[in-house]
Amino acid sequence: MGGMATGWIQVGAQDATPTATITVTAPALNDATPSSKSNFLTEDHSNKPASTTSAGPETSEPSSPTMPLLGLTPVQETLTVGSANLNARSYKQALLVPFCFELGRPVSQAYVIGRKYDRLRALAGLADDSPEEIPLTFAIYGDGKRLFTKEARQAGEAIPIDISVKNILRVELVILAPEGNEQVCNPDLETFVWAAARLE
C-alpha cells in the first residue's frame, strides 16, 4: 500500500482562523511488483537459433551407366559386327576389321558419345585364327586428338585399352594400313578385333 504524508497549512499568521488538514497519498517506491511483460523483456531472444529441419547429405548427379560401344549407332558404318576368338576367349559381339586396305588408307569407325562418359575400355588385337601375323597399328582418337596407339603383332594377343574420354564428344577407332601405298585386300589373311568395348 501507499504511504500517507500529513502536512499543515497555516492560513493567516495573526488571526485565530482554524487551519485545514490536507492528506496526500504517494506510492511507495519499494512496493512495485514486476509485470509479466517485464519478465519477457529481460530474456534475450536475439541469439536463439531458428528451428530447422535436418537435411540429408547433398548428392551429385549420377554419371551415365555403362554403355557397350556397340549399343551406339556409328557415324559411318565401315566395320562389321560378328564373333571372334581373342586370347582363347570367344566374343559374340565384336567389331571385326578384315585385312583390306585401299591405297594405304586407314580403316575407321566413329561414334558420338556426347560428353556423357569418363572412360573407354576394350580389348584389341589379331584374332586367334589369323593365318598370318602382319603387324597392324591401331589408334583411338577423341575429337580429332589421338588418345591411344599401339601395334598388334601376334595373333591371339589381347591388348587392354583403358583411356579417359571425359568431355569427349566423338571417338574414332582407327586401324592404320601397312606401309606402302598399294591396295592390300585379303580378308582371309588376318582379322583385327575390337572386343568388349564399353563406355563408363
C-alpha positions in Angstrom: 0.0 0.0 0.0 1.0 3.6 -0.4 2.3 5.7 2.5 0.5 8.7 3.8 2.1 12.1 4.3 0.5 14.7 6.5 1.2 18.5 6.4 -0.2 21.7 8.0 -1.1 24.7 6.0 -1.5 27.8 8.1 -3.9 30.5 6.9 -3.3 33.8 8.4 -0.4 34.3 10.7 -2.2 36.6 13.4 -5.8 35.5 13.5 -7.4 32.6 15.1 -8.9 31.1 11.9 -8.7 27.3 12.2 -6.3 25.5 9.9 -7.2 22.8 7.4 -5.5 19.4 7.2 -4.6 18.1 3.7 -3.7 14.5 3.2 -1.6 13.4 0.2 -1.1 9.8 -0.6 2.1 8.9 -2.6 3.0 5.4 -3.9 5.7 3.6 -2.1 8.9 3.2 -4.2 9.8 -0.2 -2.9 6.4 -1.8 -3.2 6.2 -2.2 -7.1 5.5 -5.7 -8.5 7.2 -6.5 -11.9 4.7 -7.4 -14.6 4.8 -10.4 -16.8 5.9 -8.1 -19.7 9.0 -7.0 -17.8 9.9 -10.7 -17.3 9.7 -11.3 -21.0 11.8 -8.3 -21.8 14.6 -9.5 -19.5 15.0 -12.6 -21.7 17.4 -12.3 -24.6 15.9 -13.9 -27.6 18.1 -12.4 -30.2 20.7 -15.2 -30.3 18.3 -18.2 -30.2 18.7 -20.3 -33.4 15.7 -20.6 -35.6 14.1 -24.0 -35.8 15.5 -26.0 -38.7 14.9 -29.5 -40.1 17.8 -31.7 -40.7 18.6 -32.1 -44.4 20.2 -35.2 -45.9 23.6 -35.1 -47.5 23.9 -33.4 -50.9 24.1 -35.9 -53.7 25.7 -35.3 -57.1 24.1 -36.2 -60.3 24.9 -39.9 -61.0 27.1 -40.5 -64.1 25.8 -42.3 -67.1 25.7 -46.1 -66.6 28.0 -48.4 -68.6 27.2 -48.5 -72.3 28.5 -51.1 -74.7 30.1 -49.2 -77.6 28.0 -51.4 -80.0 24.9 -50.0 -78.3 25.6 -46.7 -80.1 24.9 -46.0 -83.8 28.2 -45.3 -85.6 28.5 -42.1 -87.6 29.5 -44.1 -90.7 29.5 -47.8 -90.5 32.6 -49.3 -92.1 33.3 -52.2 -89.7 31.3 -55.4 -89.4 29.9 -57.0 -86.2 30.5 -60.7 -85.6 32.0 -63.3 -83.4 35.7 -63.8 -82.9 38.2 -65.5 -80.6 40.9 -63.4 -78.9 43.3 -64.9 -76.5 41.3 -68.2 -76.3 38.1 -66.3 -75.4 35.1 -66.1 -77.6 33.3 -62.8 -78.2 30.0 -63.0 -79.9 29.6 -59.3 -80.4 32.9 -57.8 -81.6 34.0 -55.2 -84.2 35.9 -57.1 -87.0 38.3 -55.5 -89.4 39.3 -57.8 -92.3 42.7 -57.3 -93.8 41.6 -55.0 -96.6 43.1 -51.5 -97.1 42.6 -49.4 -100.2 45.6 -47.5 -101.3 47.1 -47.4 -97.8 44.1 -45.6 -96.3 43.2 -46.4 -92.7 40.0 -48.1 -91.7 38.0 -46.4 -89.1 34.6 -46.1 -87.4 33.4 -43.2 -85.3 30.8 -42.8 -82.5 29.2 -39.8 -80.9 29.4 -40.3 -77.1 28.1 -36.8 -76.3 30.5 -36.0 -73.4 28.5 -38.4 -71.2 31.2 -40.8 -70.2 34.5 -40.8 -68.4 36.3 -43.9 -69.7 36.6 -46.2 -72.7 37.6 -49.8 -72.0 38.2 -52.5 -74.6 40.4 -55.3 -75.8 42.1 -55.3 -79.2 44.3 -57.5 -81.3 44.6 -60.0 -84.1 42.1 -62.8 -83.9 43.4 -66.2 -82.7 42.7 -67.8 -86.1 44.6 -65.3 -88.2 46.8 -67.4 -90.5 49.3 -64.6 -90.9 50.8 -62.2 -88.4 51.3 -58.9 -90.2 51.7 -56.1 -87.6 48.9 -53.6 -87.6 48.9 -50.2 -85.8 45.7 -49.1 -84.3 44.6 -45.9 -82.5 41.8 -44.2 -80.8 41.0 -40.5 -81.4 38.8 -38.2 -79.4 37.6 -35.1 -81.1 40.5 -35.3 -83.6 43.1 -35.8 -80.9 45.0 -39.1 -80.6 44.3 -40.7 -77.2 45.8 -44.1 -77.6 48.0 -46.0 -80.1 49.6 -49.5 -80.2 50.9 -52.1 -82.6 49.3 -55.6 -82.7 52.0 -58.1 -83.7 51.0 -61.5 -82.5 47.7 -63.4 -83.2 45.7 -64.0 -80.0 47.3 -61.2 -78.0 44.6 -59.2 -76.3 45.8 -55.7 -75.8 43.9 -53.9 -73.0 42.6 -50.4 -73.5 41.6 -48.1 -70.6 41.6 -44.4 -71.5 39.9 -41.3 -70.4 37.2 -39.9 -72.7 35.9 -37.2 -70.3 34.4 -34.2 -72.1 34.9 -36.0 -75.4 32.1 -35.6 -78.0 33.2 -38.1 -80.6 35.6 -41.1 -80.5 37.0 -42.8 -83.5 38.6 -46.3 -83.8 41.3 -46.4 -86.4 43.4 -49.2 -87.9 46.3 -47.9 -90.0 47.2 -49.6 -93.2 50.6 -51.4 -93.5 53.4 -49.5 -95.1 53.1 -48.9 -98.8 50.6 -47.2 -101.0 49.4 -50.3 -102.9 46.0 -51.8 -102.4 46.0 -54.7 -100.0 42.9 -56.7 -99.6 42.9 -60.3 -98.4 40.1 -60.9 -95.8 41.4 -64.4 -95.3 44.8 -63.2 -94.3 44.0 -62.0 -90.8 41.3 -60.2 -88.9 41.7 -57.3 -86.4 39.3 -57.4 -83.5 37.9 -54.7 -81.2 36.3 -56.7 -78.3 34.3 -55.9 -75.2 34.4 -52.2 -75.9 32.4 -50.2 -73.4 31.9 -46.7 -72.1 31.8 -45.9 -68.4 
